[in-house]
Amino acid sequence: MGEIIVKHFRRADTTSEQKELVTEIVVEDSDTGHFLRRVEESRLTRPCFQTIDMRGKVAGECRRYAFNDRIHYLDDLSFQMFERGLHENNGVYTVGTFESIVGGAHTLQAQINARDEAELRRQEIEKRRLQRTRDAARERARVDGVDAVEDIQPVIADNPESLPLGYFRKRDHPRLQFASKVRLQSGNIRSDGITRDISVCGIQVRIKGLTTFQEDQKLQVSLTGLHDKAGNVQFDDVLYRVVRIQTHEADSTLFLRRVDLDGPAGFSDFISGFIEENRRRYKLDVDDEYTSTLSWYYERCHAQSITQLPVFVEKTGADTLRVQAVAMSEGNTYLARFFCTDVDNYDFSPLALPARLERLAEKGEFVMAMYRHKGDGDDRLRLHSAADFEFATDADFYRFIYYAASQPEYSVVKVQVGSMPLLQASGKKIDEISQRLQYKSESRMKVLREQLARLFFVAYVVDMTHKYTGLSMNDKSIDGLQAWVGPECRNLSDGGVKKSLDPSRELLKTDLVRFGYVERRREDRYLAETRVDVKIGDRSLEGLSKDISTRGIRIQLNKCLAVKPGAPVKVGLVSLQQKKSGANLMDIPYLVVNSVNNDEGTVIMLERVLGSAKEGLKEFFVELITKNEHKLGVDTGDIWSATTSRLYESLLAANTPTIPFFLGRNAEGGAHLQFVGVPEGGNKLLDFFETESGHDFRCVNDRRVVTTLYDAIQILVRRQKASQEPPAPFELELYLYRERDEETGETYIHAATELDFTSDAGRETYLQQLVGREDWRCLKIVTTFVHALDEKSVDKLVASVREQSKHRAIKLSDLAHSVVGCGEVIDISRQSGARRGLVKPES
């Protein structure tokens, strides 16, 4: 009821015969409030004798109904409300029923009023947003020492388009955009509609006006428009379930899914044949395919250009956490190289220690400092590392960072977790990516599936070195400090081992996945061991072939030696020559493609020199492989690398702990924010950007921020061309806090960047005020140029869309060729605050 003001006559006291006029503020629980409620209930339950004619007042079709010798014209929703009123009032048509139907929310006037109110509310929210943003900008300017704060007029950026990362074809059957009459019925309620699309498993139906049907309700659907094509197939009263309902200005769209795909008999086969027969005449709904392809393209761009180091952690059968793989890409080479202690030898043991993995699973993040040092009487580099939670106090950890910074090579990183437990890739995507591996080796595919099933979460290694530079310490001693070197925890003062893990454990060994890897071999290589002679310059060595093809061979030499790629080599197939005297198999010319040292010696990968003087070599190799193909295994190393690369890229995209975004070049050649990636697994940072109206990423789309990032990308591209060393990515700090507006009930996210401050002192003062807010974040934007996919991969992705929509294929191709940069928004709130002494890190 709320508070209302009424005037009425009331006795001054219970014994008085006189009444006086009083003005009363009536509240719900007062005596007058109870009286007015009883009066209103009595009025609404009186019998009504007015007819109801909703024709022209509602969007839906009105039909004729007779009740108590009176004719009413009602749409489906009005009829349901009429029947409900009769049921609640023992069969009596009441004033309350009349008023609820005539003035209900389903009438055209009520919908117009609702739209007007929604538009007014939207305008009010945007007005309040501008006002709040202006106030926040003026407050920031005052902190920075700007005098003319009244002249500041901030521009609110548009919310950029979001892209679901990890999305992959969710529809099991093709959908044909086909209009046909249908009849929907549930009990006494019946509605006629028109299909928007149709598939084996479901349909979209458009009906006029609002609908009485509810989500999860089961309906009997008759496809009346297909009766002339049905033959003996039953098309009436097929059972569907309402999945979702969308209401529009004059109609409603129902998304329906078939309850039983096996019945009625012949229905699914008819729909499948009908769609296949008419897919050229009508259009297939390409949204699912387009979104899937777009997501896949950008997740591959993100993975190849990623500047952080992804770590994939599995949970073994004993519930023990172990680093399964670490992923390298073109973008994170500068960070991954810190873990390289020898040629192509990476030591990821600092990330694989059991206590640190348990810390990640429990708290979600930690900070780790590392330095590289030669010692133990040899020239081998060893990584010394320590994490913040391994020290009793923050001061001790800062002492270790100060000591690490005094070494020639050191690094400070943050390790943080994405969604947990990990969101697995869809079965359809795994099957599509691993087709060649399944065909070549079922056993390797089984191993891969088991490997994926054990994954528990994905973590990120983020470079934070610049956050901890310039530490000033009163106590610079290293007394009592320890660091882990491989499986040993050593004292820094004397090098003594304080604690040691079992060296036989496999927990510290990790695989290396290379994002962006594609199959490089142009033919299958068969595993075949045979004795060979190898001539490299003046040296002649004995070896054993490991695999062989018509154009290449891999040989294990029993000695270690340095061989440069491109060096000429002559190979003699000694064992085969003894069996094939008719062909000269000695001194076959090859070129070195690559070489790797192992415990047995050196493995060299060779490519045969074509067009040499030796005749019949190709025919010999073809005949040899053809005769022995059934008993020779296929070397699946190349296929395995490409398959795991695609799968781990997909897992990272769906479970990343950051928020990726993509910059492109617009039609005028300027900067443009194409998409903000929303990982399907979600993460804590994504929750911060969630508001009543959805995700608010306006802070990333600020014109000044986008232009700065775009210009930085152009500089990085020029540096890359001028030097063989990969340039470090561009970084920009972002400061945000959330504020709830009591007038509109909307949550606004206010943002500032380091570009908004004219001095470091002003920024520090602002940060001091920022931590006083209830919900704030300090973020780091890391951006680099995109390492684009090769044209063949892009053409393959576009071709999958072109078959269904040339327009969408052109749009996809334009987007793919205009993207220039990839960035990520990383949460560094705890580290930034702890470094400045503003907030205490979590224990």
N, C-alpha and C positions, 0 to 999 in steps of 0.2 A: 504493500500500500504506500509506504513512504510517509512523509509528513505532508498533510493538507490542512488548509485553514477553512473552517466552516463557521457560520453564524447561526445560532439557534436559541430558542427560549428554554430557560431552565429555572426551576425553583431555587430561591436563595438558600433554603434549607428544607429538610423533609417535612416539617410541620407547617410551612408557609403555603397559603393558597395563591399567592402572587408569583408570576414568572417574570424574569428579566431577560433581555436580549444580551447574549454573551458571544464573544468571538473566541474560538478555541482552536489551538493547534493540535490536530488529531494525530496521534501516533498509533501504530498497529495494535499494541496490547492494551490500549485504554478502553474504558467502557464504551465511549462513543465509537471507537474503532470497531469493536465487536458488533455494535448495533448496525453500523453502516455496512459491515460485511454481510450480516444476516439479511439486510434489505436487498443488497446486490444479488446475493444468492437466490433470494426469493424471486427477484425480477427475472433472472436468467433461466430459472426452471419453470416459468409460466409457459403454457402451451402457446405456440405461434401459429398464426393462420395466414402468413404471407408466403407467396410463392417465390422460388429462387430461380432466376434466369441469369446464368453466368456467360451467356453468349456475348462475345465481344469484350468481356471483362477478364478472360483468361486466355493464355496462348493455346491451350490444348483443345481438342475436339469435344464439344458438348453433345450429350445424348439425352433423349427424352425419358424421364422417369415419372411414374404416377404414384402418388401417396395420398391417401385420404381424400380421394376425388380431386386432387390438385395436381397439376402438371408442372414438374421442375425440369430445368435444363442444366445438367451438371457434367463437368469433366470428371476424369477418373479420381483426381485428388479430392474434389468436392464431394463426390459420391462416397468415398471412403470416410470422410469427415461426417457426412450425413448418417451413414450406418453406425459409426461409432457413437454419435450423439443419441441415436435411438436406443442402442444397447445400454448406455450409461443412464438413461432416463426411463427405463422400462417401457420402451416403445413409443414414448411421447416425443413429438417434434417440438422443441423448445426454442425460446428466444435466444438462448445462448448458442444453440446449434446454428441458427440463422445468422447471428452476428459473426460467429467464428468463420463461416463459409464466405459471407459477403465481404468481410473485411480482412480475410486471411492473407498470409504472406504470399500465396500463390497467385493473387490477382495481379493484373498488369500494372495497376496504379501502385500497389504495394511494392512491386519489383522496381518500378521507376523511382519511387521514394527511397528504396534501399540503395539503388545505384547512386542517386544523388547524395545520400548520406555518406556512402563509401567514398565518393569523389571528394566531398567536403572534408572527410577525415584524412584522405590522402594529402590534400592540399595543406591541411593543418599540420600534419606530420612533417611535410617538407618545409613548411614555414618555420616550424619549431626547430627542425634540423639545421636550417640556415642560421637561425638565431643562436642556437647552441654552438654551432661551429664558429660563428663570428666571435662569440664571447670567449671560446677556448683559444682562438687565435690572438685576441687582444690580451688575454691573460698571459699567454706565452710571450708576446711581444714586450709586455711590461717586465717580465722576468729577464728578458734579453737586453733590457735597457733602451728599447725603442721609444721615442717620445710621441710621435704622431700615431698613437694606437687607434684613434677614432677613424682614421682614413683606411684602416685595414678592411678589405671586403673579400673574404675567402670565397673561392669557387668550389662548389661541391661536385666531385666527379661522379660520373655514372657508374653504377654497379656493373662490373665486367661480366661477360658470359662465362659460365662455369662449364667444365668438361669432366665427366666421370672417368677417372683413371682406373683401369682394371675391368671396365665394362666389356662384356663379350656376348654376342648373340644369345639372347635369352629366349627367343621364340623357337619352338621346335618345328613349326610348320610355316610355310609361306602364307602371306596374307594378300588376298586380291581385293583391290579397291573396286567394289561392285555394289551397286544400288539395287535392292530387291525388297519387295513388301514382306513384312513379317507381322505375326500376331503374338503378343506376349500375354500370358494369363497366369494368375495366381489366385486361386479361389474364385470369388465373384468379380475380382478386378481384372479388366481386360484392356489392353492398349494396343493400338496399331502403330507401326513404325516402319522406318526404311533403314536397311543395312548400309553402313559406311564401308565396311570391309568384312571379309569372310575367310575363315580358314577351317582346317579340320578340327582344331581344338577350341575355337571360339569365334565370336562375332562382335562387331560394334554396331549398335542400333541407335538411331536418332528418333526421338519422339517429340511431339509438340508440347510446349509448356513444361511445368514441373511434373515429377513422377512420384507415385506413392511407393514404388518399390524401394527396398533398402539393400545395403551392401550385405553380402553373404546369404541373401534370400534366393531360394530356388524357384525357377520359373519354367513353365511349359511354353516352348517356342515352336511356332508353326511357320515354316518358310513358304508362305503362300505364293510368292513370286516365282518359285522354282517348281511348282506342281506340274507344269506342262513338260518339264524336262526330267522329272523324277522317275518315270516308269513304274517299276514295282517297289521302289525304295520308299520307306515311310518318312515323310517330311513333316508330319504333324505331331505336336506334343512331345518334342524332343526336350529332354531335361537339361537345363543350363543353370549356372549359379552366377549371381551378380558379383563381380570382382570390384568394380569401381563405378562411380557415377559422377559425371561432370555436368553442372548446370550452366546454361548460357542465357542470353537475353530472352530468346523466344522458344528455346527448346532444351532438351536434356539428352546427354549421350550416355548410354549404358554399355559397359564393357562386360561381356558375358563369356564364361568358360563352360564347355561341355562337362557334365558330371561323369558320364560313362563314354569313353572313347571307343568302346567295343560295340555299342548299341546306339540306335537300332541297326539291324543287319544291313550291310551295304552302304550305310550313310557315309562313313569315312572314305571308302573307295570312290564313291560318287563325287564328293567334294574335292578329293585329290585330283581326280581326272578332270573335273570341271575347271579347277584352277590352272592345271597344266595346259588345257585346251585353250583357255582364254587369256593366258598371261601376256600374249602379244597384243591382244585386242584391248584389254584393260591394263591398268598399271598395278604392279605389285607395290605394297607398302614398304618403302625402302628405309624407314626411320631406324629400325633395329639394325639393319646391315650398315647403314651410314654411320650411326653412332658408334657401333662396334669398330668399324674400320678407322674412324677418326681417333677414337681412344687408343687403338693399337698403334697408330702412326706416332702420336704424341708421346706415348709411353716409351717407344723406342728412341725418339729424339731425346727425351728426358734421361733415359738410361745411358745413352752414348755420350751425353754432354754433362752428366752429373759431376759436380765438383766435390761431393762428399764421398766417403768410403763406406759402401754398404757391407754389413756383416750379417750372414744368415746363420742363425743359431737353432740347433735341433735339440730335442729331448730324447735321450736313449731309453731303452727298455727299463733301466734301473732308475729312471727319473733324473738322470744326470744330464746337465746342460753341456753342450759341446759346440764349438764353432764349426759348422759344416763347410762353409765357403765364404770367401771374401771376393767381392766383385771389383774389377778394374775397368776403367773406361778411358776414352780420350780426354775427358774433362778432369778426372781426379788423379792424373798421372803425377802431378806435382806433390800430392799428398801421399800417394802410394809409394813413391820412391823413397820416402823416409824409412819405410820398413824393409827396403832392399839392402841386405848386408853383403851381398856378393853378386856376381853376374847372374841375372835371372834367378836369384835365390832370395825369397822373401821370408822374413821372420815375423809372423803375426802372433807370436806367443803372448805379447802384452795384452792382446784382446781376448785370448783364449783361456786365461787363468780361471779356474772354477769359481773362486770367491768373487771375481769381478762379474762373471756371468750371473751368479746368484744375486748380486747386488742389482744388476739390470732388471732381472725378473721381479725383484721386490720393490725397488724404488724408481726404476725407469730411466735413470741416468747417473753418470758420475763424470768427474773431470780427471784427466790423467796427464802427467808430465813425463816426457821421455827425452833421453839424449843418447847419441851414438858414441861409442868409445872403443878404442883398440886396447887390448890387454891380454892377460893370461899367456904371455910369452909368444904370441903369434901376431900376424897382421890382419886377423879377421875382425871385422866390425861386430860389435855386440850392442844390443839395445838394452838400456837400463830404464826401467819404468816404475812409477808409483802413482796410485790413485788417491784422491782426496780423502775417501773414507778409511784409508789404511793408516791415517795419522790420528793422534789423540786430539790435536787442536788444529785450527786453520793456520795458525802461525807456523806450525811445523811443516805443513804442506807448502806454504809460501817460501819457507827456507829451502825446501827441496827444489822448488821452481827457480829460486834465485841461483842455487848451485847449478842446476841444469842449464840455465841461461849463460853461465860462464864457460860452458863447453862449446867447441866449434860448431856442433850441430845439435839443436834441440827443438822440441815441439811440445805444445800444450794443446790437447784435444778434448772435446766433450763427446762422450758416447751416450746416445739416447735411443730409446726404443720406440718403434711404431706401434701399430695395433697388436694387441696380445689377447688371446691367441691369434696366430696368423690366419688371415683369410686366404684360403687356398684358391688357386686358379680353377676355373670351371673345367669339368671333364671334357667338354667339347673343344675347348681351347688347347688343352694338353694333347688330345688326339690329333688335332690339326697340325700343331707344331711338330709333333714327334712321328709323323707318318713314315718318313724315311727310316728313322731309327727302328720303329716297330717292324718294318718290312725287312730290314737287314739283320736285326738281332733281337729276338723276343726276350732273350735272357738279359741283355743290357737294358731293355725297356722296363723289365720287371724291377731291376735294380734301381732305375731312376724313379719309378713310382714309389718304391719303398723309401727312397731318399727324400722325396718331396713330402711324404706322409709324416716323417719324423720332424719336420721343421716346426718350430715353436714361435719364433718371432724374428723380425728383421730389425737390426740396430744400425745407427748411423755414426760414423766417426767424423766430427766436425772440427775443422781447424780453428782453435781459439788462441793461438799464440799471441796475436796482437793485443788481446785483452789483458795479457799478463806481462807486457813489456814495461820496463821502467820501474820495477819494484824497488822500493827503498826499504832496506831491512836494518834494524838495529843489531839483531843477533844474526850473524852470518856464518856461524859455526855449523858443522855437519855432524856433530856429536848426536848419537841416538837415531840418525836417519838411516833408513834401509831402502833398497830398490830391488826389484825383481829382474834377474838376468836369466831368461829362459825359464827352466823349472826351479831355479834357486833364488832365495831371498838373501841378499848379501848386505852387510853393513858397509856404508860408504866410507867410514873412517879407516877401517883396516882390511876390507874386502872379505871378511870372514863370512861363512855361510851360516845364516841364522835358522833357515828353514828350507826344506827341499821337498819337491814333489817326486813321486815315483817316476823315474826316467823311462820306465817301460810303458807307461800309460800313453795312449794315443790321443789324449785330450788336446794336446797343444799342436797337433798336426791339422792343417786346413787345406782345402782345395782352393784353387784360384779360378774364378770364372771371369771371362773377358767379355764385357758387354759390347755389342755391335759385331761380334764375330760371325762370319758367314762361311759357308763351305767353300774351300779353296781348291779342292781336288776336282778335276774334270772327269775322273773315272774312278772306279772302285779299285782298292788295293787289297790283295789277297795275302793272308798270313802264310808265309812259306819260308822255311829255314833251309838254306843250302850254302855250301862252302864257296867262298869267292876270294879272288885276289884283287887288291886295290892298289893302283899306282897313282901317287900324288907327288908330282914333280919327280925327283930322283929316288923317292922312297917307295918301297913295295911292302905292303902290309897284308896280313891275312885277316879275313873277316867272316861274318856270318850274316846272310840276308835275313831281315825280319819281315818284310813284306815286299811285294813285287806287283808291278802293273806293266802295261804295254809301254808307258812313257816314263816310269820312275822306279826307284828302288830305295829301300831303307836298309842300311848296313850297320851292324855293331862291330866296331874295331876293338881289338883287345889291348890297345894302348891309348893313352890320352895325348891328344895333339891339337894344336890350334889350326883351324881351317877357315878361311875366309869365304863368305858366300860369293858365288860366281866363279870360284876356282875350278879349272878343268881337272877331271878325274877319269881314269880308265879302269874299267871293271872287267874282270875275267870270271865267267861263270864256270868254275872248275868242275863241280859235280855234274852240272848239266851237259858240259862239253863231252864228258865221258860217255853220256847216254845218247848224245846227238852228234855223231861224228860228221854228219852231212853239212852242218852249218858252223861257221866260225863265230864262236861265242866268247872269244878272248879279246881284250882291249876294246871293249865297247865304250864309246865316249859319253861321258855324263858331265853335268855341271852341278856344283854344290849349291843347294838351296838353303840349308841350315845345318847346324851341328850343335849337339848337346853333350856335355860330359856327364857320365854317371859312374857308379862304383866299378863297372867292368871295363871302362875305357871311354871311347867317344862314339856316339851315334851320329851318322851323317845321312842326311836326306838328299837324294840326288834326282835330277831330271835329265832324261836322255836327250842327247843332241840329235835333232831330226835332220834328215837330208844328208847324213854322213855317207862315207864311201861304202860302208857295210850294207850289203843287199840282203833282203829277206828277214831283217830283224823284227819288223813289225809283225809279219806273218808268223814268225816263230813264237813270239810272245802271245799272240792271239790264240794260236793252236795250243800252246802250253796251258793257258788259263782255261780255255774251253774244255779241254780233256779232264782237267783236275778241279773244275769249279765246284763239283758236288762234294768234294772232300776237303776243300780249303775254306777256312774261315775268312770273313771280310773284316778288314781293319776299319772299325767304326769310330776311331778317334776323332776324325774331322767332323763326322755327323754328330757325335756326342757333344763336341764343343759348341757347334752351332745350335743344337737343340737345347742344351742347358742354358746357353746365353739367352735365347728367347724366353724360356720359362722363368728364369730368375729375374729377367727384366719385368715380366708381368707381375710376379710376386712383389717386387719392389714397388711398382706403380700403385698397387692396391693397398699396400701396407706402409708406405713411407711416413715417417714421423713429421715431415715438413709439409709445406703447401707449395707445390710447383706452379710456375706460371710461364707463359710463352709470349715473347715479343715478336712482332712482325712489322713488315714494311707496308704501309697503306698505299692506296692508289696514287696519292700525291707524292709518295716517296718518303713520307715522314714516319715517326714512331707510332706504334699502335699496339695496345695490349690485346692479343688475340683471345686467350683463354686463361682462366685460373683453374688448375687441376684440383679436383676434389677426390682424394683416394677413397675407394669404395669401403675399405676397412675402417675409415675414420681415424682420428687421433685427437689428442688433448688440445693441440693448437687449433684444430678445426672447430672444436667446441667453443673456443673463445669468440670466434667470428659469427656464431649462430645468434640470430635475433628473432623477434616475432615475425619478421617479414622474410626470413630465410638468411642465408649467409651474406654478410656485408663485407665486400672486398674493395670498397671505394678507396681505401687508403693506398692500395697497390696501384690503382688506376689514376692516381693524381697526375696531372699533366706534367708537373715539374719532375716528379719521380720517374715517369716513363721516359721523358726526354733525356734525363741524366743517364739512365741505364742504357738507353739506345746509343747515346754518344760514346759511353764507355765500351760498349760492344764493338763499335767501329775501331776504336783504338786497339782493343785486344786483337782484332783480326789483323790489323797492320803489324802488330808486334809478332804475331804468329808467322806471318810471311817473312819478316825480317830475321827471325831467329828459329833455330831448330828446337829450342827449349820451349815447352808449353808455358804460356804466361799464366800467372796467378789470376783468379777471377776477381771481378770488381765487387766491393762490399759497401753496403750502406746501412746505417742503423735507423731503426724505426721505433718510435715510442707511442704507445697506445694506452687508453683507458676507456672503460665502459661507463656510461651514465644513463640512468633510467629517468625519463621525463614523466613526472607525475600527471601532467595535464593530458598527455596523449597515451600514456602507458607503454610507449615505445622505448626501446633501448638504442642509444646512439653510441657509436664508436668514434672517439676523437683521436686523431693521429698527428704526430709531428715527426720530422726527420732531422738528421743532423744538418741538413741544408737550410733549415729554418732559423738557425742561430748564427749570429755574427761573431760570437766568441765562445771559447771553451768554458769560460766562467758562467756565462748565461745558460749553457747547456747543463752544466753540473747543478746549478741552482734549480733548473726545471726538473731534473731527475730527482733532486731531494724532495720536491713537491709531489712528483709522480708517485712515489712509493707510499704517500699518504692516502692515495686513492684506494677504494675498496677492491677494485679489480683492474689491474694494470699489467702490461707486458712490455718488455724490451726485446725487440726482434732484430734479426740480422737478415738483410736481403743480399744474397750472393748470386751474381749473374755472370754468365759467360756466353760466348757465341755457340750456336748450334752446330754440332757435327752432323750434317745432314745425311740421310740415308742415300745409298746409291740409287741411280735412276731406275735400275731394274726392279728393286724392291718397291719403289714408289709406284711404278707402272703396274706392278702386280696388285698392290692394294687398291689403286684407282680402278683397275679392270673389274674387281669384284663388285664395285658399285655401278660401273658403267653399264653392266648387263641389265640393271634394273632402272637406272635413272641417269641419263646423260647430263642433265642439269646438275645433279648432286655430284657426279664425277668431276665436272668442270670446277665446281666449288671446292671440292676436296683437293684437286690438283693446284688451284690457285693458293689455297691455304698452305699446302706443303711447300710450295716454291717461294712463299713470301715470309715464312718464319725465319728469323735471323738470330734470336737469342732465347736462352732458357735460364730461368732463375728459380730460386727457392726462398721461401720465408722460413727462417729458423728461429726457434724460441731460445733466447739466451738470458732470460729474465733473472734466473737465480745466480748465474755467473756474473752478470753485469752488476747486480746489486751487491753481491758478496765482495766483489773486487773493490767497490767504492765504500764498503762498510755500511751500506744502507739496509740490507736485510741479512739475516743469518741463514746460511745454507742449511738444508735439511740434514738431519743426522742420519 
